[in-house]
Amino acid sequence: MKKPPETIDEALALVRRFIAQTTDAPPTDGEIARALSRYFVLNEIRGHVVLEREETRRTRKDGEGVP
């Protein structure tokens, strides 16, 4: 698997490619905006951010990645 996107622009490009490949038509800006605004998507993003923050804190607490 490729490295995950690091920027919003890279993530949106990934979304555009995925939708185009799976539906045979590129998404519009409005379609992406409406999809990203749905409660389910917002909640999934929130959950991912919280999990990533917890993992980062745990890693720092355990001393991993500290020279």
C-alpha positions, 0 to 999 in steps of 0.5 A: 500500500502507498504511503497515506496522504500527508496534506488535505490536497493529497487526500482530496486527490485520493478521494477524486481518483477513488470515486472516478475509478469506482464510478467511472465518473469524477466527482464534483466539488459539491459532491465531495463537500456534501459527503465530507459534511455528513455526520457519519463521515465527520464522526469517522474522521473524529474517531480516526484523529482521536485514535491517532493522537492516543497512539502518538501519546502512547508511543511518546510515553513508552519512550519509542522514537526517543533517541 
